[in-house]
Amino acid sequence: MSNGRPVHIRVRNLTIAFGSYVLMRDVNFDVGHGDIFVIMGGSGCGKSTLLRTMVGLKEPARGEIIYGDFNFTNATEERREAFLRRCGISYQGGALWSSMTLAENVALPLAEFTSYSAEEIRRQVGLKLALVGLRGFEDYYPSQISGGMQKRAALARAMALDPEILFFDEPSAGLDPISAVELDQLILTLARDLGITVVIVTHELPSIFMVVDTCIVLDKAAKGIVARGDPRTLRDQSDIPFVHNFFTRSSGGIANHGGS
């Protein structure tokens, strides 16, 4: 159990390396069904690399990642791809296709991985864009809308296949502080309302303290997790100076420690 919920994701004895350089070793943590789980830490600690490892974009040197009763690490590429269709993934830039409208971007996974008719795809696209506050922008291209709207469109696309897990790497990177908090709040609210498990790399402290269930804090020097639990408890009670400082510095200061 994790936070009283059945465990959805198990990371066991995970070691990540680049050649002979070990980025992190023997990392262990659980994520419960429906949890909003944050990966945090300073620059170079491996936050983004850990997330990429969890979705198969980097192979671990050792250890396992298990989703429910499915051992993702030991699975064939075909079985991994099938499983990832049940997940939504969004990286820092959003990665919208600039030559496609917002509707076409969101429709892409639906057209590729479902047998929906054109009308059903259109309906699903409209629904997903409405969920992120972009109703009426279906025919706009990414270059015609603001950065915050582009991030919301990327969220709509990540949700296109009604995923059971959402992965986000710094989804609000590059936005002004107000837009960043609004986007993180949207992600967290939608996930909570729809019962989706979320794994997110973010530094937006107002959102973290308000909604997040649990987090881990990675440290480059320790090559692993130095703290885990409710972020509010870590902020108020941690006796580790790095962890206390991390949670009590300003949101703007935290953002300067992004990247990994």
C-alpha positions in Angstrom: 0.0 0.0 0.0 1.1 3.6 -0.6 -0.8 6.4 1.2 -3.5 3.8 1.9 -3.9 3.0 -1.8 -2.9 -0.1 -3.6 0.6 0.2 -5.2 0.5 1.1 -8.9 4.2 1.6 -9.6 7.1 -0.2 -7.9 10.7 0.9 -8.5 13.2 -1.6 -7.1 17.0 -1.4 -6.7 17.2 0.9 -9.7 20.7 1.9 -10.8 21.1 4.4 -13.7 24.5 4.9 -15.3 26.1 6.5 -18.3 29.0 4.2 -19.1 31.1 4.0 -15.9 29.5 7.0 -14.4 26.7 6.1 -11.9 24.0 8.7 -11.7 22.0 7.0 -9.0 22.1 3.6 -7.4 19.7 1.3 -5.5 16.7 3.6 -5.8 13.5 2.2 -4.3 10.0 3.8 -4.1 6.3 3.0 -4.6 3.5 5.1 -6.2 0.0 4.3 -5.2 -3.1 4.1 -7.5 -4.4 7.6 -8.0 -1.4 9.3 -6.3 0.1 12.5 -7.5 3.8 11.8 -7.1 6.5 14.3 -7.5 10.2 13.8 -8.3 12.3 16.7 -7.0 15.9 17.6 -6.6 18.7 20.0 -7.6 20.3 20.3 -11.0 22.0 17.2 -12.3 20.5 14.8 -9.7 18.7 12.8 -12.4 15.1 13.8 -12.1 14.4 13.7 -15.8 16.6 10.7 -16.4 14.7 8.8 -13.8 11.4 9.6 -15.5 12.8 8.7 -18.9 13.9 5.4 -17.5 10.4 4.7 -16.1 9.0 5.0 -19.6 11.7 3.0 -21.4 13.6 5.7 -23.1 16.7 4.8 -21.1 17.6 1.3 -19.9 18.7 0.9 -16.2 22.0 -0.6 -15.4 20.3 -2.7 -12.8 16.9 -3.0 -11.1 13.3 -3.2 -12.1 10.2 -1.0 -12.8 6.9 -2.8 -12.2 3.4 -1.4 -13.1 0.8 -3.4 -11.2 1.8 -7.0 -12.0 3.6 -6.0 -15.2 7.4 -6.1 -15.1 8.1 -3.3 -17.6 11.9 -3.7 -17.4 11.9 -7.4 -18.4 9.2 -7.1 -21.0 9.6 -7.3 -24.8 9.6 -4.1 -26.8 6.2 -5.1 -28.2 4.6 -5.5 -24.7 6.2 -2.3 -23.6 4.7 -0.4 -26.5 1.3 -1.9 -25.8 1.5 -0.9 -22.1 2.6 2.7 -22.9 -0.6 3.2 -24.9 -2.2 3.3 -21.5 0.0 6.1 -20.4 0.2 9.8 -21.3 3.7 11.4 -21.5 4.6 15.1 -21.9 8.1 16.5 -21.9 9.4 20.0 -21.2 8.8 21.5 -24.6 5.4 20.0 -25.2 6.6 18.7 -28.6 3.5 19.8 -30.5 3.7 19.4 -34.3 4.0 22.9 -35.6 2.5 22.0 -39.0 -0.6 20.6 -37.4 -3.5 22.4 -35.8 -4.3 21.7 -32.1 -7.1 19.4 -33.2 -4.8 17.4 -35.5 -2.1 17.2 -32.7 -4.6 15.7 -30.2 -6.1 13.5 -32.9 -2.8 11.9 -33.8 -2.7 9.2 -31.1 -6.4 8.5 -31.5 -6.0 7.9 -35.3 -2.9 5.7 -34.8 -4.0 3.6 -31.8 -7.8 3.3 -31.9 -10.4 2.2 -34.4 -12.6 5.3 -33.8 -14.4 6.8 -36.7 -13.5 10.2 -37.9 -16.6 11.6 -36.2 -15.7 9.9 -32.9 -12.1 11.2 -33.1 -13.5 14.7 -33.7 -15.7 14.4 -30.6 -12.9 13.1 -28.4 -10.6 15.8 -29.6 -13.2 18.5 -28.7 -13.7 16.9 -25.3 -10.0 16.8 -24.5 -9.4 20.4 -25.6 -12.4 21.5 -23.6 -11.0 19.8 -20.5 -7.9 22.0 -20.7 -9.7 25.2 -21.5 -9.1 25.3 -25.2 -12.6 24.9 -26.6 -12.8 26.9 -29.8 -9.1 26.7 -30.5 -9.2 23.4 -32.5 -8.1 25.1 -35.8 -5.3 27.1 -34.4 -1.6 26.2 -35.0 0.8 26.2 -32.1 2.5 29.3 -33.4 -0.8 31.2 -33.1 -1.2 30.7 -29.4 0.7 31.5 -26.2 3.2 29.3 -24.5 0.8 28.5 -21.7 -1.9 27.4 -24.2 0.7 25.3 -26.0 1.4 23.5 -22.8 -2.3 22.9 -22.2 -2.7 21.5 -25.8 0.2 19.1 -25.0 -1.7 18.1 -21.9 -4.8 17.4 -24.0 -2.8 15.2 -26.3 -1.2 13.3 -23.4 -4.8 12.6 -22.2 -6.1 11.6 -25.7 -6.2 7.9 -25.0 -7.7 8.2 -21.5 -4.5 7.1 -19.8 -4.3 5.4 -16.4 -0.9 7.0 -15.7 0.4 10.5 -16.7 4.1 11.3 -16.8 5.2 15.0 -16.9 8.7 16.4 -17.1 8.7 20.0 -16.0 5.4 20.7 -17.8 5.5 24.4 -16.8 9.1 25.1 -17.8 9.5 28.4 -19.6 6.3 29.9 -18.4 5.9 32.9 -16.2 5.2 32.1 -12.5 1.5 32.7 -12.6 1.0 30.6 -15.8 3.2 27.9 -14.4 1.2 27.5 -11.2 -2.1 27.6 -13.2 -0.8 24.8 -15.5 0.4 22.6 -12.7 -2.9 23.1 -10.9 -4.8 22.1 -14.1 -2.8 18.9 -14.4 -3.3 18.0 -10.8 -7.0 18.9 -10.7 -7.7 16.8 -13.8 -5.7 13.9 -12.5 -7.5 14.0 -9.2 -11.0 14.3 -10.8 -10.3 11.4 -13.3 -8.5 9.1 -10.8 -5.2 9.1 -12.8 -1.9 8.2 -11.3 0.6 11.1 -12.0 4.4 11.1 -11.9 5.6 14.6 -12.4 8.9 16.5 -12.2 8.1 20.0 -11.1 9.2 22.8 -8.9 6.0 24.8 -8.5 5.8 24.9 -4.7 2.3 26.3 -4.3 0.9 23.4 -6.4 3.1 20.9 -4.6 2.0 21.9 -1.1 -1.6 22.2 -2.0 -2.3 19.0 -4.0 0.6 16.5 -4.1 0.3 13.2 -2.1 3.9 12.3 -1.8 7.3 13.1 -3.3 10.9 12.0 -3.4 13.9 14.3 -3.2 17.0 13.3 -5.2 20.5 14.5 -4.4 23.4 14.4 -6.8 26.0 13.9 -4.1 24.1 11.0 -2.5 23.3 9.4 -5.9 19.8 8.7 -4.8 16.8 9.6 -2.6 17.6 11.7 0.5 14.0 12.3 1.6 10.5 11.0 0.8 7.0 11.6 2.0 4.4 14.4 2.3 6.1 17.6 1.0 4.4 19.7 3.8 5.9 17.4 6.4 9.3 17.5 4.8 9.2 21.3 4.7 8.2 21.6 8.3 10.1 18.7 10.0 13.1 17.6 7.9 16.3 17.8 9.8 18.3 17.5 6.6 19.6 21.0 5.7 19.5 20.4 1.9 15.9 19.2 2.1 14.7 22.0 4.4 16.4 24.6 2.2 14.9 23.1 -0.9 11.3 23.4 0.4 11.7 26.8 2.0 13.4 28.8 -0.7 11.3 30.9 -3.0 9.5 29.3 -6.0 11.7 31.4 -8.3 14.8 30.1 -6.6 13.7 26.5 -6.9 13.1 26.9 -10.6 16.7 27.8 -11.1 17.6 24.3 -10.0 15.7 22.6 -12.8 17.1 20.3 -15.4 18.7 16.9 -15.1 
